[in-house]
Amino acid sequence: MSANLPITAEAMTDVLRVRLAPAQLEVIDESYKHAGHAGANDTGFGTHFRVRIASPLFLGKTRLARHRLVYDALQDFIDQGAHAIAIEVL
């Protein structure tokens, strides 16, 4: 991933589709709910996300291993300032 990609739900969706081939996927930017909290910025976007995902790559893996796959796929976004990612494995 290019370090110049914006931290958006759309960009995260694109990366997760390529890396995890999900059967179901929803990425929601919930940054506006965290205004004034740690890690929030003054735009209300790009810091706090919710990922709802089902992937065949999760079969036979523990909850922790499933979450690690998602975090690993999104690491570039985290490195650029995504502060919180809530993961719901479907």
C-alpha positions, 0 to 999 in steps of 0.5 A: 500500500502506498503511504499516500493513500488516505485513511478512509473506509473505502481504502480499507475496504479495498485492502481487505478485499485483496488481502482477505477475500471476504465473503462479507465486508463492511468498514464504517468510519466512526471517528465522528463519535470520538471527537475529543477522545484520545487519537481523534483528530479535528476532522472527525474522519480517519481515526476510528473504524468498525470492520465487520468481516467474514472470510474463508481465511478465518476457518479453523482459526481462533478469535485472536488469530482472525483479529490478527489477520485483519490488523496485519492487513490494515497495518499501513493504515494504523502506522499512518494514524488510524487510532482504533479498529473495532473488529466484528468477525461474522 
